[in-house]
């Protein structure tokens, strides 16, 4: 039990000291240069690997696995490799559209 208390205190003190050091260091010439280099590297890394998008997609897939599966199946089937006339219901759709157009022409005259 004392071991966990010591580890917790060590962690808290380390973060307080680290934060204090960084607050001092960021105002120095070396700190400003170092922060610019870190920012430049992180920007390059994020652009190279499209990091933000990957994080959001992974988070969504972890939180909503069923929705992610459904989206994958919708994306897969959204652009079928068939022409319109190759579908089985094409003749019925064309007949229905022509009937609606015929009715519209009669009403307009």
N, CA, C and O atoms as a MOPAC input file, in Angstrom:
PM7 MOZYME 1SCF
protein

 N      0.81500 1    -1.18400 1     0.00000 1
 C      0.00000 1     0.00000 1     0.00000 1
 C      0.86700 1     1.26000 1     0.00000 1
 O      0.60300 1     2.21400 1    -0.73200 1
 N      1.91000 1     1.24100 1     0.84000 1
 C      2.81400 1     2.38800 1     0.86600 1
 C      3.51900 1     2.54100 1    -0.47400 1
 O      3.86200 1     3.64900 1    -0.88600 1
 N      3.73000 1     1.42500 1    -1.14400 1
 C      4.40000 1     1.44900 1    -2.43800 1
 C      3.58400 1     2.24900 1    -3.45400 1
 O      4.13600 1     3.05400 1    -4.20400 1
 N      2.25500 1     2.02400 1    -3.47500 1
 C      1.38900 1     2.76900 1    -4.39700 1
 C      1.33800 1     4.25000 1    -4.04600 1
 O      1.29600 1     5.10000 1    -4.93600 1
 N      1.34200 1     4.56000 1    -2.76400 1
 C      1.34800 1     5.95300 1    -2.32700 1
 C      2.63500 1     6.65000 1    -2.76200 1
 O      2.60500 1     7.78500 1    -3.23800 1
 N      3.75700 1     5.96700 1    -2.59500 1
 C      5.04700 1     6.52600 1    -3.00000 1
 C      5.09200 1     6.73300 1    -4.51100 1
 O      5.56300 1     7.77000 1    -4.97700 1
 N      4.60800 1     5.76000 1    -5.28200 1
 C      4.57600 1     5.90700 1    -6.74200 1
 C      3.68000 1     7.06100 1    -7.17300 1
 O      4.02700 1     7.80600 1    -8.08900 1
 N      2.54000 1     7.21500 1    -6.52500 1
 C      1.62900 1     8.31300 1    -6.85700 1
 C      2.27200 1     9.65600 1    -6.55700 1
 O      2.21500 1    10.56700 1    -7.38300 1
 N      2.87800 1     9.79000 1    -5.39300 1
 C      3.54600 1    11.04000 1    -5.03700 1
 C      4.70000 1    11.34100 1    -5.98000 1
 O      4.90000 1    12.48600 1    -6.38800 1
 N      5.45600 1    10.30600 1    -6.32200 1
 C      6.57200 1    10.48100 1    -7.25100 1
 C      6.06900 1    10.97800 1    -8.60800 1
 O      6.68100 1    11.85500 1    -9.21800 1
 N      4.96200 1    10.41800 1    -9.07500 1
 C      4.39100 1    10.81900 1   -10.35800 1
 C      3.89600 1    12.26000 1   -10.30800 1
 O      4.14000 1    13.03600 1   -11.23200 1
 N      3.20700 1    12.61600 1    -9.23800 1
 C      2.68800 1    13.98000 1    -9.09800 1
 C      3.82500 1    14.98400 1    -9.02000 1
 O      3.80300 1    16.00400 1    -9.70800 1
 N      4.81400 1    14.70400 1    -8.19100 1
 C      5.94400 1    15.62400 1    -8.05100 1
 C      6.73300 1    15.73900 1    -9.35200 1
 O      7.18000 1    16.82700 1    -9.71400 1
 N      6.90100 1    14.63700 1   -10.04300 1
 C      7.61300 1    14.66800 1   -11.32100 1
 C      6.89500 1    15.51800 1   -12.35500 1
 O      7.53000 1    16.26100 1   -13.10300 1
 N      5.57700 1    15.41100 1   -12.39700 1
 C      4.83200 1    16.21500 1   -13.36800 1
 C      4.85300 1    17.69500 1   -12.99700 1
 O      4.93400 1    18.54600 1   -13.88200 1
 N      4.78300 1    18.01500 1   -11.70800 1
 C      4.83700 1    19.41500 1   -11.27500 1
 C      6.20300 1    20.01100 1   -11.59600 1
 O      6.29000 1    21.12000 1   -12.12300 1
 N      7.26700 1    19.28200 1   -11.28100 1
 C      8.61900 1    19.76800 1   -11.56100 1
 C      8.84400 1    19.89100 1   -13.06500 1
 O      9.42500 1    20.87100 1   -13.53100 1
 N      8.38500 1    18.90000 1   -13.82100 1
 C      8.52900 1    18.94500 1   -15.27900 1
 C      7.76900 1    20.11300 1   -15.88600 1
 O      8.27600 1    20.78100 1   -16.78700 1
 N      6.56100 1    20.36600 1   -15.40300 1
 C      5.76900 1    21.47800 1   -15.89900 1
 C      6.43700 1    22.81200 1   -15.55900 1
 O      6.48100 1    23.72000 1   -16.39000 1
 N      6.95000 1    22.92300 1   -14.34900 1
 C      7.64700 1    24.15300 1   -13.94500 1
 C      8.88500 1    24.37700 1   -14.80300 1
 O      9.14200 1    25.49400 1   -15.25300 1
 N      9.64800 1    23.31900 1   -15.02700 1
 C     10.83800 1    23.44700 1   -15.85900 1
 C     10.47700 1    23.87100 1   -17.27200 1
 O     11.13800 1    24.73500 1   -17.84800 1
 N      9.43000 1    23.27100 1   -17.83700 1
 C      9.04200 1    23.60700 1   -19.20200 1
 C      8.56900 1    25.06000 1   -19.29200 1
 O      8.89200 1    25.76300 1   -20.25000 1
 N      7.79700 1    25.51100 1   -18.28300 1
 C      7.35200 1    26.91000 1   -18.28900 1
 C      8.53900 1    27.86400 1   -18.28800 1
 O      8.48300 1    28.90600 1   -18.94100 1
 N      9.59800 1    27.54000 1   -17.58000 1
 C     10.80100 1    28.36600 1   -17.59500 1
 C     11.54700 1    28.21400 1   -18.91500 1
 O     11.97300 1    29.20500 1   -19.50800 1
 N     11.70500 1    26.97400 1   -19.37700 1
 C     12.51300 1    26.66800 1   -20.55200 1
 C     11.91600 1    27.23700 1   -21.83400 1
 O     12.66000 1    27.63900 1   -22.72900 1
 N     10.57600 1    27.28000 1   -21.94200 1
 C      9.96300 1    27.73600 1   -23.19000 1
 C     10.21500 1    29.21000 1   -23.46500 1
 O     10.08000 1    29.65300 1   -24.60600 1
 N     10.57300 1    29.96900 1   -22.45900 1
 C     10.87600 1    31.38300 1   -22.66200 1
 C     12.31200 1    31.66300 1   -23.04200 1
 O     12.63500 1    32.78200 1   -23.44300 1
 N     13.18100 1    30.67600 1   -22.92600 1
 C     14.58400 1    30.88200 1   -23.26400 1
 C     14.79200 1    30.73800 1   -24.76700 1
 O     13.92700 1    30.22100 1   -25.47400 1
 N     15.94400 1    31.19800 1   -25.24900 1
 C     16.26100 1    31.09500 1   -26.67700 1
 C     16.31900 1    29.63400 1   -27.11400 1
 O     15.79700 1    29.27400 1   -28.16900 1
 N     16.94900 1    28.80700 1   -26.30900 1
 C     17.02800 1    27.37600 1   -26.63300 1
 C     15.66000 1    26.71500 1   -26.61900 1
 O     15.38500 1    25.84500 1   -27.44500 1
 N     14.80500 1    27.11400 1   -25.69700 1
 C     13.45900 1    26.55300 1   -25.61800 1
 C     12.60000 1    26.92800 1   -26.80600 1
 O     11.83700 1    26.11200 1   -27.32300 1
 N     12.73400 1    28.17900 1   -27.23600 1
 C     11.97600 1    28.62900 1   -28.41000 1
 C     12.42600 1    27.86600 1   -29.65300 1
 O     11.59800 1    27.40500 1   -30.43900 1
 N     13.73400 1    27.73600 1   -29.82800 1
 C     14.26100 1    26.99700 1   -30.97800 1
 C     13.81200 1    25.53500 1   -30.93000 1
 O     13.38200 1    24.97800 1   -31.93900 1
 N     13.91600 1    24.91800 1   -29.74300 1
 C     13.54200 1    23.51100 1   -29.59000 1
 C     12.05600 1    23.31000 1   -29.89800 1
 O     11.69400 1    22.35200 1   -30.58200 1
 N     11.18900 1    24.20200 1   -29.39900 1
 C      9.75300 1    24.06800 1   -29.64100 1
 C      9.42700 1    24.21900 1   -31.12500 1
 O      8.55400 1    23.52000 1   -31.64000 1
 N     10.12100 1    25.12800 1   -31.81700 1
 C      9.90900 1    25.28000 1   -33.26200 1
 C     10.29000 1    24.00500 1   -34.01100 1
 O      9.59400 1    23.59300 1   -34.93900 1
 N     11.39400 1    23.38500 1   -33.60600 1
 C     11.82400 1    22.14700 1   -34.25500 1
 C     10.83000 1    21.02000 1   -34.00800 1
 O     10.50700 1    20.25700 1   -34.91900 1
 N     10.34900 1    20.92000 1   -32.78100 1
 C      9.36100 1    19.87900 1   -32.45200 1
 C      8.07600 1    20.10900 1   -33.23900 1
 O      7.52200 1    19.16500 1   -33.80200 1
 N      7.59500 1    21.35000 1   -33.28700 1
 C      6.37300 1    21.66200 1   -34.03600 1
 C      6.52800 1    21.35600 1   -35.52400 1
 O      5.62400 1    20.80700 1   -36.15400 1
 N      7.68600 1    21.71900 1   -36.07500 1
 C      7.93300 1    21.46000 1   -37.49600 1
 C      7.95500 1    19.96400 1   -37.78600 1
 O      7.39200 1    19.51200 1   -38.78300 1
 N      8.60300 1    19.20000 1   -36.92000 1
 C      8.66300 1    17.75100 1   -37.10100 1
 C      7.27500 1    17.12500 1   -36.97600 1
 O      6.90700 1    16.26800 1   -37.78000 1
 N      6.51000 1    17.54300 1   -35.98000 1
 C      5.17700 1    16.96600 1   -35.77400 1
 C      4.24800 1    17.31900 1   -36.94400 1
 O      3.42900 1    16.49500 1   -37.34900 1
 N      4.36800 1    18.53100 1   -37.48500 1
 C      3.55500 1    18.90800 1   -38.63700 1
 C      3.90300 1    18.04700 1   -39.85000 1
 O      3.01300 1    17.57100 1   -40.55500 1
 N      5.19400 1    17.85200 1   -40.08900 1
 C      5.63600 1    17.00800 1   -41.19700 1
 C      5.14900 1    15.56900 1   -41.01500 1
 O      4.68300 1    14.93800 1   -41.96400 1
 N      5.25800 1    15.06800 1   -39.80900 1
 C      4.84200 1    13.70000 1   -39.50400 1
 C      3.34100 1    13.53200 1   -39.70500 1
 O      2.89500 1    12.53100 1   -40.26500 1
 N      2.55700 1    14.51300 1   -39.24800 1
 C      1.10000 1    14.44200 1   -39.38700 1
 C      0.68200 1    14.51000 1   -40.85200 1
 O     -0.24100 1    13.80600 1   -41.26200 1
 N      1.34700 1    15.34600 1   -41.64300 1
 C      1.00800 1    15.44200 1   -43.06700 1
 C      1.42300 1    14.18300 1   -43.82100 1
 O      0.70000 1    13.70800 1   -44.69600 1
 N      2.58200 1    13.65300 1   -43.47700 1
 C      3.09700 1    12.48700 1   -44.19000 1
 C      2.21000 1    11.26900 1   -43.98600 1
 O      1.95300 1    10.52500 1   -44.93300 1
 N      1.74500 1    11.05800 1   -42.77700 1
 C      0.96600 1     9.86400 1   -42.46600 1
 C     -0.51600 1    10.14200 1   -42.28600 1
 O     -1.25400 1     9.25900 1   -41.84900 1
 N     -0.96900 1    11.34700 1   -42.61200 1
 C     -2.37800 1    11.71300 1   -42.47800 1
 C     -2.88900 1    11.29200 1   -41.10600 1
 O     -3.89000 1    10.58500 1   -40.98700 1
 N     -2.19600 1    11.73300 1   -40.09300 1
 C     -2.37200 1    11.25000 1   -38.73400 1
 C     -3.73100 1    11.56900 1   -38.15500 1
 O     -4.33200 1    10.70200 1   -37.52000 1
 N     -4.24400 1    12.76900 1   -38.34200 1
 C     -5.50400 1    13.15800 1   -37.71400 1
 C     -6.65100 1    12.30500 1   -38.22300 1
 O     -7.48400 1    11.85700 1   -37.43500 1
 N     -6.70600 1    12.07400 1   -39.52700 1
 C     -7.75900 1    11.25600 1   -40.10000 1
 C     -7.67800 1     9.82700 1   -39.60200 1
 O     -8.70300 1     9.21200 1   -39.30700 1
 N     -6.48400 1     9.30000 1   -39.50800 1
 C     -6.31900 1     7.93200 1   -39.02800 1
 C     -6.77400 1     7.80700 1   -37.57500 1
 O     -7.38100 1     6.80100 1   -37.20700 1
 N     -6.49400 1     8.80100 1   -36.75400 1
 C     -6.91800 1     8.76700 1   -35.35700 1
 C     -8.43100 1     8.76900 1   -35.25500 1
 O     -9.01100 1     7.98800 1   -34.50000 1
 N     -9.07300 1     9.65300 1   -36.02000 1
 C    -10.52300 1     9.76000 1   -35.95300 1
 C    -11.19400 1     8.49200 1   -36.45100 1
 O    -12.16700 1     8.03000 1   -35.85500 1
 N    -10.68700 1     7.92800 1   -37.53400 1
 C    -11.27100 1     6.70800 1   -38.07900 1
 C    -11.10300 1     5.54100 1   -37.11100 1
 O    -12.03900 1     4.76800 1   -36.90600 1
 N     -9.93200 1     5.40900 1   -36.52200 1
 C     -9.69600 1     4.31500 1   -35.57700 1
 C    -10.57000 1     4.47600 1   -34.34500 1
 O    -11.09900 1     3.49000 1   -33.83000 1
 N    -10.72700 1     5.68900 1   -33.86900 1
 C    -11.57100 1     5.93900 1   -32.69800 1
 C    -13.02600 1     5.59200 1   -33.00500 1
 O    -13.70400 1     4.96500 1   -32.19100 1
 N    -13.50900 1     6.00400 1   -34.19500 1
 C    -14.88200 1     5.68900 1   -34.58800 1
 C    -15.08400 1     4.18600 1   -34.69100 1
 O    -16.08100 1     3.65700 1   -34.20200 1
 N    -14.13800 1     3.49500 1   -35.32600 1
 C    -14.27100 1     2.04700 1   -35.48700 1
 C    -14.23600 1     1.31500 1   -34.14800 1
 O    -14.87300 1     0.27300 1   -33.99000 1
 N    -13.50000 1     1.85200 1   -33.19500 1
 C    -13.43400 1     1.22800 1   -31.87100 1
 C    -14.73700 1     1.46400 1   -31.09800 1
 O    -15.23200 1     0.56200 1   -30.42300 1
 N    -15.28300 1     2.66200 1   -31.19800 1
 C    -16.49400 1     2.98200 1   -30.45500 1
 C    -17.74800 1     2.37200 1   -31.08400 1
 O    -18.66000 1     1.95500 1   -30.37100 1
 N    -17.79400 1     2.32000 1   -32.39900 1
 C    -18.99800 1     1.86500 1   -33.09900 1
 C    -18.63800 1     0.79100 1   -34.12700 1
 O    -18.65900 1     1.06800 1   -35.32600 1
 N    -18.31100 1    -0.41900 1   -33.69100 1
 C    -17.88000 1    -1.44700 1   -34.64800 1
 C    -18.99200 1    -1.87900 1   -35.61500 1
 O    -18.71400 1    -2.13800 1   -36.78600 1
 N    -20.23500 1    -1.96000 1   -35.14900 1
 C    -21.31400 1    -2.37500 1   -36.04300 1
 C    -21.59500 1    -1.31400 1   -37.10600 1
 O    -21.81800 1    -1.64000 1   -38.27100 1
 N    -21.58400 1    -0.06300 1   -36.70500 1
 C    -21.79400 1     1.01000 1   -37.67600 1
 C    -20.65700 1     1.04400 1   -38.69500 1
 O    -20.88100 1     1.30900 1   -39.87600 1
 N    -19.44600 1     0.77800 1   -38.23600 1
 C    -18.30500 1     0.75800 1   -39.15700 1
 C    -18.45700 1    -0.37600 1   -40.17300 1
 O    -18.15000 1    -0.20100 1   -41.35200 1
 N    -18.93100 1    -1.53200 1   -39.71500 1
 C    -19.14800 1    -2.65200 1   -40.64500 1
 C    -20.22700 1    -2.30000 1   -41.66200 1
 O    -20.09000 1    -2.60100 1   -42.84800 1
 N    -21.28800 1    -1.66800 1   -41.20400 1
 C    -22.36400 1    -1.28100 1   -42.12100 1
 C    -21.87200 1    -0.26400 1   -43.13900 1
 O    -22.19000 1    -0.36000 1   -44.32500 1
 N    -21.09800 1     0.70900 1   -42.67700 1
 C    -20.55000 1     1.69300 1   -43.61000 1
 C    -19.64000 1     1.04800 1   -44.64800 1
 O    -19.66500 1     1.41400 1   -45.82300 1
 N    -18.84300 1     0.09100 1   -44.20800 1
 C    -17.97000 1    -0.61100 1   -45.15600 1
 C    -18.78800 1    -1.33300 1   -46.21500 1
 O    -18.44400 1    -1.30100 1   -47.39700 1
 N    -19.87400 1    -1.98600 1   -45.79800 1
 C    -20.68800 1    -2.71100 1   -46.77600 1
 C    -21.41500 1    -1.74500 1   -47.70600 1
 O    -21.57000 1    -2.03500 1   -48.89200 1
 N    -21.86200 1    -0.60200 1   -47.18800 1
 C    -22.52000 1     0.39500 1   -48.03400 1
 C    -21.53400 1     0.95700 1   -49.05000 1
 O    -21.87000 1     1.11500 1   -50.22400 1
 N    -20.32100 1     1.26000 1   -48.60400 1
 C    -19.31200 1     1.78300 1   -49.52400 1
 C    -18.95700 1     0.76100 1   -50.59800 1
 O    -18.74300 1     1.11300 1   -51.75800 1
 N    -18.89800 1    -0.49600 1   -50.20300 1
 C    -18.55600 1    -1.54000 1   -51.16100 1
 C    -19.64600 1    -1.68700 1   -52.21900 1
 O    -19.34700 1    -1.92600 1   -53.38900 1
 N    -20.90000 1    -1.54700 1   -51.81700 1
 C    -22.01700 1    -1.76500 1   -52.74400 1
 C    -22.55800 1    -0.47400 1   -53.35300 1
 O    -23.51100 1    -0.52500 1   -54.13000 1
 N    -21.98700 1     0.66600 1   -53.02900 1
 C    -22.54400 1     1.92200 1   -53.50500 1
 C    -22.30500 1     2.15500 1   -54.99800 1
 O    -23.07200 1     2.87200 1   -55.64100 1
 N    -21.28300 1     1.57700 1   -55.53700 1
 C    -20.98400 1     1.74400 1   -56.95900 1
 C    -20.86500 1     0.36700 1   -57.60800 1
 O    -19.76400 1    -0.15500 1   -57.77900 1
 N    -22.00700 1    -0.21300 1   -57.96600 1
 C    -21.94800 1    -1.54900 1   -58.55700 1
 C    -21.26500 1    -1.52400 1   -59.92100 1
 O    -21.22500 1    -0.49700 1   -60.59800 1
 N    -20.74400 1    -2.64900 1   -60.29400 1
 C    -20.02300 1    -2.77100 1   -61.55500 1
 C    -20.96400 1    -3.14400 1   -62.68700 1
 O    -20.58700 1    -3.89600 1   -63.58500 1
 N    -22.18800 1    -2.62600 1   -62.65400 1
 C    -23.16300 1    -2.92900 1   -63.69500 1
 C    -23.66000 1    -1.64300 1   -64.31400 1
 O    -23.65600 1    -0.58500 1   -63.68500 1
 N    -24.08600 1    -1.75200 1   -65.55700 1
 C    -24.75800 1    -0.64700 1   -66.20900 1
 C    -26.21500 1    -0.66100 1   -65.76600 1
 O    -26.70200 1    -1.67000 1   -65.25700 1
 N    -26.89600 1     0.43600 1   -65.95400 1
 C    -28.27600 1     0.53900 1   -65.50400 1
 C    -29.18000 1    -0.50100 1   -66.16700 1
 O    -30.05000 1    -1.07700 1   -65.51300 1
 N    -28.97600 1    -0.73900 1   -67.45300 1
 C    -29.84300 1    -1.68000 1   -68.15800 1
 C    -29.58500 1    -3.13800 1   -67.76500 1
 O    -30.35600 1    -4.01400 1   -68.15500 1
 N    -28.54100 1    -3.41600 1   -67.01600 1
 C    -28.24400 1    -4.78200 1   -66.59400 1
 C    -28.99800 1    -5.19900 1   -65.32400 1
 O    -28.99700 1    -6.37700 1   -64.96900 1
 N    -29.62800 1    -4.26600 1   -64.65100 1
 C    -30.38500 1    -4.60300 1   -63.45100 1
 C    -31.68700 1    -5.28900 1   -63.83300 1
 O    -32.25700 1    -5.01600 1   -64.89000 1
 N    -32.15700 1    -6.18600 1   -62.96200 1
 C    -33.37000 1    -6.95600 1   -63.24200 1
 C    -34.61300 1    -6.07900 1   -63.27200 1
 O    -35.53500 1    -6.34900 1   -64.04200 1
 N    -34.65700 1    -5.05100 1   -62.46100 1
 C    -35.85300 1    -4.21800 1   -62.36200 1
 C    -35.84200 1    -3.04800 1   -63.34100 1
 O    -36.73400 1    -2.20100 1   -63.29200 1
 N    -34.87200 1    -2.98600 1   -64.20900 1
 C    -34.76600 1    -1.86500 1   -65.14400 1
 C    -36.00400 1    -1.70900 1   -66.02500 1
 O    -36.50600 1    -0.59200 1   -66.15100 1
 N    -36.51600 1    -2.76800 1   -66.63600 1
 C    -37.71100 1    -2.58900 1   -67.48000 1
 C    -38.91100 1    -2.05300 1   -66.69900 1
 O    -39.66700 1    -1.22700 1   -67.21100 1
 N    -39.08700 1    -2.51600 1   -65.47000 1
 C    -40.20500 1    -2.03100 1   -64.65400 1
 C    -40.03700 1    -0.54800 1   -64.32200 1
 O    -41.00600 1     0.21100 1   -64.35900 1
 N    -38.82200 1    -0.14100 1   -64.00200 1
 C    -38.57100 1     1.26500 1   -63.69000 1
 C    -38.81300 1     2.15300 1   -64.89400 1
 O    -39.42100 1     3.21700 1   -64.77600 1
 N    -38.34100 1     1.72100 1   -66.04800 1
 C    -38.53900 1     2.51100 1   -67.27000 1
 C    -40.02500 1     2.62400 1   -67.58800 1
 O    -40.49700 1     3.70100 1   -67.95500 1
 N    -40.76300 1     1.53600 1   -67.45200 1
 C    -42.20700 1     1.57200 1   -67.71400 1
 C    -42.89800 1     2.51300 1   -66.74100 1
 O    -43.79100 1     3.26400 1   -67.13200 1
 N    -42.49800 1     2.47900 1   -65.49100 1
 C    -43.09700 1     3.36100 1   -64.48200 1
 C    -42.79200 1     4.82900 1   -64.78000 1
 O    -43.67200 1     5.68200 1   -64.66300 1
 N    -41.56500 1     5.12100 1   -65.15800 1
 C    -41.18100 1     6.49900 1   -65.48800 1
 C    -41.95000 1     6.98400 1   -66.71400 1
 O    -42.42800 1     8.11800 1   -66.73200 1
 N    -42.07200 1     6.15000 1   -67.72600 1
 C    -42.80000 1     6.54500 1   -68.93100 1
 C    -44.27600 1     6.78400 1   -68.62800 1
 O    -44.88200 1     7.69500 1   -69.19100 1
 N    -44.85500 1     5.98000 1   -67.74800 1
 C    -46.25600 1     6.16200 1   -67.35300 1
 C    -46.44100 1     7.49200 1   -66.62200 1
 O    -47.41400 1     8.20300 1   -66.87000 1
 N    -45.52900 1     7.82800 1   -65.73800 1
 C    -45.60100 1     9.10200 1   -65.01000 1
 C    -45.45000 1    10.26400 1   -65.97600 1
 O    -46.17100 1    11.25600 1   -65.86800 1
 N    -44.52100 1    10.15300 1   -66.92100 1
 C    -44.34800 1    11.21400 1   -67.91200 1
 C    -45.59500 1    11.37200 1   -68.77600 1
 O    -45.99200 1    12.49200 1   -69.10000 1
 N    -46.21100 1    10.25600 1   -69.14900 1
 C    -47.43200 1    10.30700 1   -69.96700 1
 C    -48.55100 1    11.00400 1   -69.20500 1
 O    -49.27500 1    11.81600 1   -69.78100 1
 N    -48.70400 1    10.69800 1   -67.91500 1
 C    -49.73600 1    11.34200 1   -67.10500 1
 C    -49.48000 1    12.83800 1   -66.96200 1
 O    -50.41700 1    13.63500 1   -67.01400 1
 N    -48.23200 1    13.21900 1   -66.78300 1
 C    -47.88600 1    14.62600 1   -66.66400 1
 C    -48.19700 1    15.38500 1   -67.94200 1
 O    -48.66600 1    16.52100 1   -67.88600 1
 N    -47.94000 1    14.76700 1   -69.10700 1
 C    -48.21300 1    15.42200 1   -70.38200 1
 C    -49.71100 1    15.60300 1   -70.57800 1
 O    -50.13600 1    16.62500 1   -71.11700 1
 N    -50.51900 1    14.64300 1   -70.15600 1
 C    -51.96500 1    14.73700 1   -70.30300 1
 C    -52.49800 1    15.86000 1   -69.42300 1
 O    -53.36800 1    16.62000 1   -69.84800 1
 N    -51.98500 1    15.97300 1   -68.20200 1
 C    -52.46500 1    17.00900 1   -67.28500 1
 C    -52.07800 1    18.40100 1   -67.76100 1
 O    -52.83800 1    19.34500 1   -67.54900 1
 N    -50.92600 1    18.55800 1   -68.39400 1
 C    -50.46700 1    19.85800 1   -68.85500 1
 C    -51.26300 1    20.35500 1   -70.05800 1
 O    -51.42900 1    21.56300 1   -70.23100 1
 N    -51.75100 1    19.45400 1   -70.87900 1
 C    -52.48200 1    19.85400 1   -72.09700 1
 C    -53.86600 1    20.19800 1   -71.79600 1
 O    -54.62400 1    20.55600 1   -72.69900 1

